[in-house]
């Protein structure tokens, strides 16, 4: 799980949406932010991350990854190039893993209070 | 939700298990750590926190509280007096709130990899 989280961060750094999507199981869900309608399946997930890397989203881990059973939770900040003014979003993600080490459910906890200038 | 999280941290500092329990709805659940059988109801929850404060658990927030819809997620460290050697546990909690501002479900993400000397 720690390796998958690091691969996730590294793939954003390389702007490699295919590498991000490859961490997911075929029938995975992505709820980002929590409370929004979840995406379902690799096509939707690949499209979501294609948009993220087009915004040059870069992730910085904030503190250690927490692992509980088959779930990893981690705090991080995202820097996004948004027009002329870069933005920062503070996020906590949870990844639920299957027995093959693929992510089956991702949830991203953040809201407007967590968005500001970078 | 931010006030509830701060009240939670402050109540640990005061070793006040009743104040912690008062943040919860009557039928709330506590899953700590994630993957363990959830506690259900205020009596069980009050007992759980009574044990925590007896260990002199103290919480330090690590970074901003993330808020998404009716859910708050936050990273923190816990310092526990455990015999002669204090321990540190790195944790991420999620609090799901009802419309009355009470916590209805708490989940704590941490595992043995997140436990070490303080």
Interface residues (C-beta under 8 A of the other chain):
Chain A: X33 X34 X35 X62 X63 X64 X66 X67 X68 X69 X70 X71 X72 X73 X74 X75 X90 X91 X92 X94 X108 X109 X110 X111 X113 X114
Chain B: X33 X34 X35 X62 X63 X64 X66 X67 X68 X69 X70 X71 X72 X73 X74 X75 X90 X91 X92 X94 X108 X109 X110 X111 X113 X114
